[in-house]
């Protein structure tokens, strides 16, 4: 079974930073895409960023210049470095993986980690 274990969430003041991590196991595809989504209760999920099999990245406009997605393939770990955090960034953040970026929404998901900015 594919499993994703997230860590790094917490509560910070506006302007602060957090780094989210996601450890992935059990995924057998040699080519894949990983990403981060966020969701406020009662609202739809928003794709924050993803990184494809070639290391190319994409970001939603609201986080460009502040967030950086990266991966350590040797450690099977995905990261989201979050700088200059704003109260609007407060959300549950979810790690995802799929065989292609277009399939992230219906791929495998982590349990989510809460980010609170005040």
Secondary structure, DSSP 8 states (H G I E B T S, - for coil): --EEEEE--EEE-TT--EEEEEEEES---SS-EEEEEEE-TTS--EEEEEE-TTS-EEE-GGGTTTEEEEEEGGGTEEEEEE-S--GGG-EEEEEEEESSGGGGGGSEE---EEEEE-
